[in-house]
Amino acid sequence: MSGELTWLIIALPLGGAVLLHFLGRFLGEPRAGWLASLTVGASFALSAWAAWPFIQGNGHPEQHLLFSWMPEVGASFEIRWDPLSALMALVVTGVGFLIHVFAIGYMHGDPRFHRFFTYLNLFTGSMLTLVLAGNYAMLFLGWELVGLCSYLLISFWFTRPSAAAAGKKAFVVNRIGDFGFMIALMLIFASFGTLSYPTVFEQAAEVLPEGTATLIGLLLLVGAAGKSAQVPLYVWLPDAMEGPTPVSALIHAATMVTAGVYVVARSAAIFELAPTASFVVAAVGAVTALWAATIAVAQNDIKRVLAYSTISQLGYMFMAVGLTAYVAGLFHLMTHAFFKALLFLGAGSVIHAMGDLQDIRRMGGLRSRMPVTFATVGLATLAIAGIPPLAGFWSKDEILGAAFAQGGPAVALYLIGLVTALLTAFYMGRWFVLVFLGEPRWPEGVEPHESPRVMTWPLVVLAALSLVGGFVNTPLFGLGLEHFLEPAFEGVTLAHPPEDLLTFLLLAGLGTAAGLAGVAMGYVTYTRPTWERFEAGLGRIWDAWSRGYGIDDLYGRTLVVPGRRLAEGLAFGVDARLVDGAVEGLGRLVARLGQVVRGVQTGLVRSYGVVFLAGLLLVMALTVWRAG
Amino acid sequence: MGILGWLVAVPALSALVVALLPRRRPELPLAVGFGTSLIPLALAGVVFWQFETGVADFQFVERVAWYEPWGISWYLGVDGISLGLVLLTALLVPISVAASTHITHRVKEYVASILFLEAGLMGVFLALDLFLFFVFFEAILVPMYLIIGIWGSERRIHAAVKFFIYTAAGSALLLAGIIALGVIHTRQAGAPSFAFDDLLRLDLDPTTQLWLFAAFALAFAIKVPVFPLHTWLPDAHTEAPTAGSVLLAGVLLKLGTYGLLRFNLTLFPAAVVDVIPLMATLAVIGIVYGAAVAIVQPDLKRLVAYSSVSHLGFIVLGLFALTAGGLQGAVIQNINHGLTTGALFLLVGMIYDRRHTKAIAEFGGLQRSMPLLAGFFLFTSFASIGLPGLNGFVGEFLVLVGSFPALPGWAAVGAFGVVLAAVYLLWAYERVFTGEPSGPNVDVADLSGREIAVLAPLAVLMLVIGLYPNVLLDRSRPSVEVVLDRIEAVTGHSVATAEVDQTLAVEP
């Protein structure tokens, strides 16, 4: 019943975007920002109200048809309101609201202030479309619109060539993923005759043979890997840091990049029939988690460390949903949204304070100058490092536990996850120490200061969430989130962490040890003035990590350049010489014929006549021949 | 004369009026041309308004014998397949005239040509007599040839002649095919007729169907254009003045896809089923090849021209999938491509008016100096790229998803065109509009009120069709189903899919 108004959850921020697009200039700063924040806040309140039955445990999934879109392929505007969409809506609007408010301070003085909030509101509306969609076509609508907003916001400062290039790169790489995604939708339509969730999920078991289910699963993974920056399509996300920092927090950490995880969870009924596809999802996640974590170790840009960290953490989520531990994956999605948004906003606060400086080697000693940022970001650092009882510990522990419990090849994933946890704690320790502790290494003229209140109180709220957010789903204090999400995964087998206390404690102990060890190593190494020598001492390994294994160059050499050559060959060789050459040659021949037949003077009418007559004679002859 | 007759006659009469305007009043032709072109727009609006949704038959039919010994008649009618194209034509003509203030040379003849062109286009989409259809089909060639040849840019003569000869070659085959149908009708029914419904009743053996299909298809494939018959298009589009490019891309190319759907699919169903792999393959080559070639074009207008080859490939793919989704996608993509590519050519023209170049390398940072123009360009680009929520997506998604059950491999490869579209348009946008402007790119005036008025209706339609395509789909659905039913009845060809689920709201 409460679900009937859920379309408003999408409409509010979208309406805000329309309003700001036409009137934002007149509203000016900071009112445009407050209006945008207000619409997202209202959406949050509405989501919470509509989610209340699920929280109480007596809600039912609902499907609401708004209006028809493309009936021929079973596409319409319809809302799915179940615990999964409710959870996503709450995360998107909740964290989104805080980031909107933060941005009012961060974007202060920007000449296109209102435009920024137009895009931010448009993004929120699009993301909500994605998660509230009731069919795959509408999901794809949201999926592409968030890509558009990502493009617009990455290249927001469009006069910087690097920002413009990064925006384009993000969109194009995502489109490569979408290519797979679209083929998945085609297969779903061909199998079910519709793209609507209820039909697909209910009939999947009887309609889909395992081969088709596996193919759909793998193609969905291609799309998900693009949007969620997984190997091998992650290369756009580090460059996306060209966008203003609130964008990095909202789109490229907390919400949009989790869309791939959401899609896999949403399609659980299909993956249920395709264990191979599921395992591939988990493997891609594990590989990405480790791969990106090593790169994060050696980054010096305050945001790029976090970008690779996000890729790595998304890898954990893929690992979880690939192991069919959907609750664990969504749990980590939520806690990650809290602490990673906080880390990014904290980084924004620091960048703001340092006068747009982003190199952590030139920071240090910010603790005393920025006490609120220091304390809140410190908490987030411990949370992502997996130190109990902070949020990140519980969700990461649940993922690792599920991998361990599954046994077989999944134990390899468990080990990768554990090593990644150690690395995560190390690079976050390094990052935190270099930014906040030790002696100042600031360039001359930089006078860091704490950010204004509009920027710090979102940090405080997020810190509180990073502190207690993990308690919604713990084996010790109750599995609230699991019960909440159950109705969304009816008929799906969920993987769980081990249930006996001893194994649980053992795994929790190992995870905590990895986290503590990593943080300690980071702390010890980087509070010493000799840390630069430590990095230099790692030589080529460090070099490979800091260049991200040179993957961008590799793609450039093997894909971009040859691709352009091919296009040039087609355009200036095949098309201009061969295809058009044949036509032009034929044209000259006809003209010559015209001259032979009719003497010297030639012209358009004559050529036309010749061609026309020739054709006419040909067909006349044919007709007579056929008749005879 | 019925309302459809007036849709043809009014532009022709207007052309005459404009041609008779005094030469010493050079400011009049554009104003008169714009004013009179609003009449067909209003008439088309009335037709749309009174059009009965859910009816497959031709509506507003009018028929007068023209030359009885040959069974030729003035026979017009509109159904869901032609309705959108009539509207599109009626809309793009006033917009093209309004976007032609840069024309200073022989303005009178220019405006008259455009109006005469409109009369021909209306005739083509409305004619139900194939001989009449052919007359209009040929009549279009002359004004278009003049528009390219007189008001085009440097290599206009070459482009115009190429356009003319190329399409005339197709026309000859088409005429021969039409005459052949008339002859066969005489033989079977005792009297000649070129009326569409009469010809549908002919009993054609498969070989004859194949030959006639080839004659018709070649003529239409040149117009579309289908790879490898496309090379007249980049030359013609690039050399034509802005209005010429808009009408050429927006409407003239659709003569080809419209002809394939209206005549090839219905008159020669047995042949259609045989050529599916060939046509689908050419369509997919067009999609990918056109897009790949567009990426590296150094000239912005040429880039947009090649993008048409790619977008029209989707339409042909949808047509030959012979599924409801594919055909509906093709019908609506006709309109969508007219709106988006029309708008892109208008925008390129507006940039050219200011900078007197179309070379991408000459631009940079124009978003700084022209934020409004940049906004329209980006919006249109995303519509063209197929961003859901805007119109381009609806056509391409319907075509791809709708074709897949019939032509899975082709549709999957065709989907790659969507990736390439993002590459060529966003890379072009990056080079033209982003970065810090320098030199002549610094002081460039943004859009004028007139230019905004020219672009805004197109942008609004892109959004409306993107969100509520049923405004068109509902009207074309019955007509499309008739085509499919006919093919299935004659050949037994149908695509097995899961039954399309239309019940959408579900259970608590």
Interface residues (C-beta under 8 A of the other chain):
Chain A: H60 E62 Q63 H64 L65 F67 S68 W69 M70 P71 E72 V73 G74 A75 S76 E78 N135 A137 F140 L141 W143 E144 L145 L148 Y151 S155 F158 T159 R160 P161 A163 A164 A165 K168 F171 V172 R175 I176 D178 F179 M182 I183 L185 M186 L187 F189 A190 S191 F192 G193 T194 L195 S196 P198 T199 V207 R564 L566 A567 E568 L570 A571 F572 D575 V579 D580 V583 E584 G587 V590 L604 S607 Y608 V611 F612 L613 A614 G615 L616 L618 V619 M620 L622 T623 R626 A627
Chain B: V161 K162 F164 I165 Y166 A168 A169 S171 A172 L173 L175 A176 G177 I179 A180 V183 R187 T207 T208 W211 A215 P228 H230 T231 W232 Y289 A292 V293 I295 V296 Q297 A324 G325 Q328 G329 G365 Q367 R368 F382 L387 P388 G389 F393 V394 F397 L398 L400 V401 G402 F404 P405 P408 A411 A412 A415 F416 V418 V419 A422 V423 L426 W427 Y429 E430 F433 T434 G435 E436 L467 Y468 P469 N470 L473 T497 A498 E499 V500 D501 Q502 L504 A505 V506 E507 P508
